[in-house]
């Protein structure tokens, strides 16, 4: 008496016709014409003299789009749309940040930059008085909302010639420049006195 063993079950591969229909879409694809005018962080900051310090909060891992613009900590949010009346129920939906492409002028760099900015960040920039003032804010909350792109742009502004001259003027006004020069001259004066004292001891 021969035993009939059952063949293992295996899924059949989808036909080529089904694979072609999977590639089709009912919605038109988004045009990529504006991407050439948007600043690429890696290409834009190649002219920096020295690499910027590491961003303390790290890049955005869940909303990576925020790493290429000034999003102010905004991210995509998920929730439910609750309907009342005849069609009661919950509908899953998402809320995306209100991102727009704006041309902002930087006084330190002397040029106009086209950046991806949220409406909330744009309102803050107008409130503080400009793009440079927004980037140079030193509070921890401002540093955190800059993101990786804003952190690199902040470094670019701080390394500009106009900002360096401004920092030197502020140091002179506070007397920090003169104090630093006196401290640097003090070790040289002590070194000049040491050989003279040694010659007197030899004589």
SVG drawing of the C-alpha trace seen along z (x, -y; Angstrom):
<svg xmlns="http://www.w3.org/2000/svg" viewBox="-29 -100 109 102">
<polyline fill="none" stroke="black" stroke-width="0.4" points="0.0,0.0 1.6,-3.2 1.4,-6.4 0.5,-9.6 2.4,-12.5 0.8,-16.0 2.8,-18.5 3.8,-21.6 1.6,-24.6 3.3,-27.4 2.0,-30.8 2.0,-31.3 3.8,-34.3 1.6,-37.1 1.3,-37.3 3.1,-39.9 -0.2,-41.5 -0.9,-42.1 2.6,-43.5 2.1,-46.0 -1.2,-47.2 0.4,-47.7 2.7,-50.3 -0.2,-52.4 -1.8,-55.2 -5.0,-57.1 -3.4,-60.3 -0.9,-62.4 2.7,-62.4 4.0,-65.5 6.2,-67.6 9.8,-67.9 10.4,-71.3 10.9,-73.2 13.5,-70.9 16.3,-72.5 15.8,-75.9 15.7,-74.5 18.9,-74.6 20.6,-71.2 22.4,-71.2 25.3,-69.1 26.1,-71.2 25.2,-74.6 27.6,-74.4 30.7,-73.2 32.2,-76.7 32.4,-76.8 35.8,-77.4 35.8,-74.5 33.1,-72.1 30.3,-73.2 30.1,-71.6 27.8,-68.6 24.2,-69.5 23.4,-68.6 19.9,-67.3 20.6,-65.2 18.7,-64.9 15.0,-64.2 14.5,-60.4 10.7,-60.2 10.1,-63.2 13.2,-63.4 11.8,-66.2 12.4,-68.6 16.2,-68.1 16.1,-70.1 14.4,-73.3 13.3,-75.5 10.4,-73.6 10.6,-74.8 10.1,-71.4 6.9,-70.8 6.2,-67.2 3.4,-65.1 0.6,-64.2 -1.9,-61.4 -5.4,-61.3 -9.1,-60.6 -11.8,-62.6 -15.0,-62.0 -18.2,-62.4 -21.6,-63.0 -25.1,-62.6 -26.1,-60.0 -22.5,-58.9 -21.2,-58.4 -17.7,-57.0 -14.0,-57.7 -11.9,-58.3 -8.1,-58.0 -6.3,-61.1 -3.0,-63.0 -2.1,-66.6 1.0,-67.9 2.9,-71.1 2.1,-74.2 5.4,-74.3 6.0,-77.0 9.0,-78.1 10.0,-81.6 12.8,-83.9 14.4,-85.4 17.2,-87.9 20.3,-87.5 22.1,-90.7 25.2,-88.8 25.5,-86.8 24.3,-89.6 22.1,-87.4 18.6,-86.1 18.0,-82.4 15.1,-80.3 14.2,-78.1 11.5,-75.7 9.8,-77.4 6.7,-76.7 4.2,-79.4 4.9,-79.5 8.7,-79.9 8.0,-82.6 5.9,-84.5 8.7,-84.2 11.3,-85.5 9.1,-88.6 8.6,-89.1 12.3,-89.0 13.4,-91.3 14.9,-89.0 16.4,-85.7 19.8,-86.4 18.2,-87.4 16.2,-84.2 19.2,-82.0 21.4,-83.7 18.9,-83.2 20.8,-81.6 18.0,-80.1 17.8,-76.3 14.3,-76.2 15.5,-78.2 18.5,-75.9 16.2,-72.9 13.8,-74.1 16.5,-75.1 17.1,-71.5 20.1,-70.3 19.6,-72.6 19.1,-75.7 22.1,-74.7 24.3,-74.7 22.8,-77.9 23.5,-79.5 27.2,-78.5 27.3,-80.0 26.0,-83.3 28.4,-83.3 31.4,-82.7 30.5,-85.6 32.7,-88.6 29.9,-91.0 29.2,-89.0 32.9,-88.7 33.3,-92.4 30.2,-92.9 31.5,-90.4 34.8,-92.3 33.0,-95.6 31.0,-94.1 34.1,-92.7 35.8,-96.1 32.8,-97.8 32.8,-95.4 36.6,-95.6 37.0,-91.9 39.4,-92.4 41.8,-94.5 41.8,-92.1 42.6,-89.2 45.5,-91.1 46.9,-91.9 46.7,-88.2 48.5,-87.2 51.3,-89.8 51.8,-88.8 53.5,-85.4 55.9,-87.1 57.0,-89.7 57.7,-87.0 59.8,-85.0 61.8,-88.2 62.5,-88.7 63.7,-85.1 66.9,-85.2 67.9,-88.6 67.6,-87.2 69.6,-84.1 72.5,-86.3 72.7,-88.3 73.0,-85.1 75.8,-83.8 77.8,-87.0"/>
</svg>
